[in-house]
Amino acid sequence: MKTSSREGFLSDLNPSNIWHWGQTEHINYQSPITTDELIASRITEYTRPFIIGKPFVAEVPNAELLGPHAIAITSGNKVIPDLALFGKTKRGSFLGYKQTTPKRMDVVCSLIGHQNKNYFHWITEVLTLLEGIEYYYQITKRKPVLLVEKQVLSWQVDSLKAMGYKYEDCAQWDNSRACVKRLVVPSMRRYSEYEGTPYDSISPAACHWLRQRVLSNTSISGTNKYPKKIYISRRKATSRRIQNEHRVIEYLTSLGFVTYSTEDMNFFAQVRLFSEANVVVAAHGAGLTNIIFSPNLTVVELFSKDHVRPDYFQLSRALGFNYGCMVSTSQTDSNGNYAVDIKALNKLLNKMALLNE
């Protein structure tokens, strides 16, 4: 059993079972704004042209779903690549489940994966699949059952509701085995034709579609309920906390920022908070995923020197946002916690023309 490439997977299918829509996306990310020329070895690598082909949705006949991550396998015994991004495909990981009696299912699309509990991956990689599912229904008039985990978090239920779906209408996976007559496979919207992993890119079109859908289904009551300038704290996280956060908050408060912890807010409150913000300062973390719900935003991201990732740089640029970042030079402790240089932060905000707003 092996995982085929996306191209191999599509070539194995009957062309009548593949539907494309939209446009090929050509992406060239602008470099981040920074005062440290050495910052971006992990970020400037992504300031290259990317090509994301037209999105598609495929119908795979007589497929199997196996194990706790519902790994999808074709009748030709190949792991379906876009769904394999969610799961683990180590040799022998399916053998025990192959011995169980499968349940029979008709038209299904799986939203299950080993990173489902990660807010960023759920929002950007799982929820964006729904566009392909809806296109499939539009073309075939067959409505797939959405397969979800039995144990979900409240924000997952709320996010599905914001997309127009009810969790109670989905099918819950029993972590074993199913034979599916028609498995619906939307293309992963975080993909690139650039040959050279780990380089990939998130689809701007998918981001805009997701934002429009969520905002149209979320009640934004009143005006200026939340402030325009916000700081997102990681004080309740288990790692990568800012050690001198009291000083960071004191400094940002003097500039008119208000501090929030997304752990204290339900999904809809987070959507409203970010939809009304003009500027957000935050340490790298899942809370920044919410920038996808902002119509117009300036993003300032804080990194430790040991953990610099391009996820929110890409997301910001995909949405057309102004983006700046800085890396702390302080030593991190065993949990990745670090201190922020206030003078360096002031220098960055000044370069981004944010001190006089």
C-alpha positions in Angstrom: 0.0 0.0 0.0 1.4 3.4 -1.0 0.4 7.0 -1.3 0.2 8.2 -4.9 1.0 11.7 -6.0 -1.9 14.0 -6.6 -1.3 13.7 -10.4 -1.2 9.9 -10.1 -4.4 9.8 -8.1 -6.2 11.9 -10.7 -4.9 9.9 -13.6 -6.2 6.7 -12.0 -9.7 8.0 -11.9 -12.3 8.1 -14.7 -12.1 11.8 -16.0 -15.9 11.9 -15.7 -15.4 11.6 -11.9 -13.3 14.8 -11.6 -14.7 18.3 -11.6 -12.6 21.5 -11.7 -13.7 25.0 -10.9 -12.2 28.4 -10.3 -8.8 29.6 -11.7 -5.2 28.6 -11.4 -3.6 30.9 -8.8 -0.2 32.6 -9.4 1.1 33.9 -6.1 4.1 36.0 -5.4 4.3 37.0 -1.7 5.8 40.3 -0.8 8.6 40.2 1.7 7.6 40.9 5.4 8.3 44.3 6.9 11.1 43.9 9.5 13.9 45.8 11.2 16.1 42.6 11.3 17.6 41.6 8.0 18.4 38.1 9.5 14.8 37.4 10.6 13.4 35.6 7.8 15.4 32.6 6.7 12.2 30.6 7.3 9.9 33.3 5.9 11.8 34.8 3.0 12.1 31.3 1.6 8.4 31.7 0.9 8.7 35.0 -1.0 8.9 33.1 -4.3 6.3 32.5 -7.0 3.8 29.8 -6.3 1.3 28.2 -8.6 -1.8 26.6 -7.2 -3.8 24.7 -9.9 -7.5 24.9 -10.3 -9.3 23.3 -7.4 -11.1 20.1 -8.0 -13.4 17.7 -6.4 -13.3 14.0 -7.2 -15.6 11.0 -6.7 -13.7 7.8 -5.8 -15.8 4.6 -6.3 -15.6 1.8 -3.8 -13.1 3.4 -1.4 -12.2 2.3 2.1 -11.7 4.4 5.2 -9.5 2.9 7.9 -8.4 3.7 11.5 -8.8 6.6 13.8 -7.8 9.1 11.1 -10.1 7.6 8.5 -7.2 7.1 6.0 -8.8 6.9 2.6 -7.7 4.0 0.2 -8.8 3.4 -3.3 -9.9 0.1 -4.7 -6.5 -0.1 -6.2 -5.0 -0.2 -2.7 -3.5 3.3 -2.9 -3.7 6.0 -0.2 -5.5 9.1 -1.5 -3.0 11.9 -1.3 -5.0 15.0 -0.3 -6.7 13.1 2.5 -3.4 11.5 3.5 -2.2 15.0 4.5 -4.5 14.7 7.5 -3.4 11.2 8.6 -0.5 8.8 9.2 0.4 6.2 6.7 3.1 4.2 8.4 3.5 0.6 7.2 1.3 -1.7 9.1 -0.9 1.0 10.6 -4.0 -0.4 8.8 -3.5 -4.1 9.3 -5.6 -4.4 12.5 -8.5 -2.4 11.0 -8.4 -4.5 7.8 -9.6 -7.5 9.9 -12.7 -5.7 11.2 -16.1 -5.9 9.6 -16.7 -2.7 7.6 -19.8 -0.6 7.8 -21.3 0.3 4.5 -21.7 4.0 3.5 -23.0 5.6 0.3 -21.8 9.2 -0.5 -19.3 10.4 2.1 -16.7 13.2 2.5 -14.3 12.8 5.4 -13.3 15.8 7.6 -11.2 13.7 9.9 -7.5 14.0 10.5 -4.8 13.8 13.1 -4.4 17.6 13.3 -8.2 18.2 13.6 -7.8 19.7 17.1 -5.4 22.3 15.8 -7.3 25.5 15.2 -5.2 26.7 12.3 -5.3 23.4 10.4 -9.1 23.0 11.0 -9.9 26.5 9.8 -7.6 26.7 6.8 -7.4 23.1 5.6 -10.6 21.4 6.7 -13.3 24.1 6.4 -12.0 25.1 3.0 -12.8 21.6 1.8 -16.5 22.5 2.1 -16.3 24.6 -1.1 -15.5 21.5 -3.1 -18.2 19.5 -1.4 -20.8 22.2 -2.3 -19.5 22.2 -5.9 -19.9 18.5 -6.1 -23.5 18.7 -4.9 -24.2 21.5 -7.4 -22.9 19.3 -10.3 -24.2 15.8 -9.2 -27.2 16.7 -7.0 -25.8 14.1 -4.6 -25.3 15.5 -1.1 -22.4 13.9 0.8 -22.6 12.9 4.4 -19.8 14.7 6.3 -17.8 12.3 8.4 -16.5 13.8 11.7 -14.9 12.6 14.9 -17.1 11.7 17.8 -15.2 13.9 20.2 -15.1 17.5 18.9 -14.4 20.8 20.5 -17.0 23.5 21.0 -15.2 25.8 18.5 -15.4 23.1 15.9 -19.2 22.8 16.3 -19.5 26.6 16.2 -17.3 26.9 13.1 -19.4 24.4 11.2 -22.5 26.3 12.2 -20.8 29.5 10.9 -20.3 27.7 7.6 -23.9 26.7 7.4 -23.6 23.1 8.7 -25.0 21.4 11.9 -22.7 19.0 13.7 -25.7 16.8 14.6 -26.3 16.3 10.8 -22.9 14.8 10.3 -21.9 11.1 10.7 -19.6 10.3 13.6 -16.6 8.1 12.9 -16.2 4.9 15.0 -12.4 4.7 14.4 -12.5 1.4 12.6 -13.4 0.6 8.9 -15.9 1.6 6.3 -16.5 0.7 2.7 -17.8 3.8 0.8 -19.6 3.6 -2.5 -18.8 7.1 -3.5 -16.0 8.9 -1.5 -16.0 12.6 -2.3 -12.5 14.1 -2.2 -12.1 17.9 -2.5 -8.6 19.1 -3.3 -6.6 20.4 -0.4 -6.4 24.2 -0.8 -2.9 24.4 0.7 -0.8 23.0 -2.1 1.8 24.1 -4.6 3.1 22.8 -7.9 6.6 24.0 -6.8 8.8 20.9 -6.5 10.7 21.2 -3.3 9.0 20.3 0.0 8.3 21.7 2.5 7.4 24.7 0.2 3.6 25.1 -0.2 1.1 27.9 -0.3 -2.3 28.6 1.0 -4.9 29.5 -1.6 -6.0 33.2 -1.4 -9.2 32.3 -3.2 -10.1 29.7 -0.6 -9.3 32.2 2.2 -11.6 34.8 0.7 -14.4 32.3 0.2 -14.1 31.1 3.8 -14.2 34.6 5.2 -17.2 35.6 3.2 -19.1 32.5 4.2 -18.3 32.9 7.9 -19.1 36.6 8.1 -22.3 36.1 6.2 -23.5 33.6 8.7 -22.2 35.4 11.8 -24.2 38.2 13.4 -22.0 41.3 13.8 -24.2 43.3 16.0 -23.5 47.0 16.7 -20.5 49.0 15.6 -17.2 49.4 17.4 -18.1 46.7 19.9 -14.4 45.7 19.9 -11.4 48.0 19.6 -9.5 48.6 16.4 -6.1 47.8 17.9 -5.7 44.5 19.7 -3.0 42.4 21.3 -3.5 38.6 21.5 -1.9 37.1 24.6 -0.6 33.5 24.9 -0.6 33.6 28.7 -2.7 30.5 28.9 -0.6 28.5 26.4 1.7 25.7 27.6 4.6 26.9 25.5 6.0 29.9 23.6 4.7 32.4 26.2 6.2 35.9 26.4 8.2 36.1 29.7 8.0 39.9 30.0 4.4 40.1 28.7 3.5 42.6 31.4 5.9 45.1 29.9 4.7 44.3 26.4 1.1 44.9 27.4 2.0 48.1 29.3 3.8 49.4 26.2 1.0 48.5 23.8 -1.7 49.8 26.1 0.0 53.2 25.9 -0.5 53.0 22.2 -4.2 52.3 22.5 -4.1 48.5 22.2 -6.5 46.3 24.2 -5.4 42.8 25.3 -7.4 39.6 24.6 -6.8 35.9 25.2 -8.7 33.9 22.6 -9.0 30.9 25.0 -11.5 33.1 26.9 -13.7 33.6 23.9 -16.0 31.4 21.9 -15.7 31.1 18.2 -18.2 33.7 17.3 -16.7 36.2 19.6 -13.3 35.6 18.1 -14.8 36.2 14.6 -16.3 39.5 15.7 -13.1 40.6 17.5 -11.0 40.2 14.4 -13.6 41.3 11.9 -13.6 44.7 13.6 -9.8 45.1 14.2 -7.5 47.2 12.1 -4.2 46.2 13.8 -3.2 43.0 15.6 0.0 42.3 17.5 0.5 38.7 18.6 3.1 36.1 19.3 3.1 33.2 16.8 0.2 30.9 17.7 -3.2 29.6 16.7 -5.0 32.7 17.7 -3.6 34.5 14.7 -5.7 32.1 12.5 -8.6 34.5 13.1 -7.0 37.1 10.9 -8.8 35.2 8.1 -12.0 36.9 9.3 -10.7 40.4 9.0 -11.7 42.5 5.9 -8.6 44.7 6.3 -5.8 44.4 8.8 -2.2 45.1 9.7 -0.5 42.1 11.4 2.6 42.3 13.6 3.8 38.8 14.5 6.3 38.1 17.3 8.6 35.1 17.1 11.2 33.4 19.4 14.4 32.8 17.6 13.8 29.0 17.8 10.4 29.0 16.3 9.9 31.0 13.1 7.2 29.7 10.8 5.6 31.3 7.6 2.0 30.3 8.2 0.5 33.7 9.2 2.9 35.5 6.9 1.4 33.5 4.0 -2.2 33.9 5.3 -1.7 37.7 5.8 -0.3 38.2 2.3 -2.9 35.9 0.8 -5.6 38.2 2.2 -3.8 41.3 1.0 -2.8 42.5 4.5 0.1 44.6 5.7 2.5 42.3 7.6 5.5 42.8 9.8 7.4 40.6 12.2 10.3 40.4 14.6 12.4 37.7 16.2 13.4 37.8 19.8 17.1 37.4 20.4 16.6 36.3 24.0 17.3 32.7 25.2 14.2 30.5 25.3 13.6 28.2 28.2 12.6 24.5 28.1 9.0 25.4 27.1 10.1 27.8 24.3 9.2 30.9 26.4 11.1 34.1 25.5 11.3 37.8 26.2 10.4 40.6 23.7 12.7 43.6 23.3 10.4 46.6 23.7 12.8 48.9 21.9 13.0 46.6 19.0 9.1 46.3 18.9 8.9 50.1 19.0 11.3 50.3 16.1 9.2 47.8 14.1 5.9 49.6 14.8 7.5 52.9 13.8 8.7 51.4 10.5 5.2 50.2 9.9 3.8 53.7 10.6 1.7 52.5 13.5 3.0 54.8 16.3 0.9 57.8 15.3 -2.4 56.1 14.4 
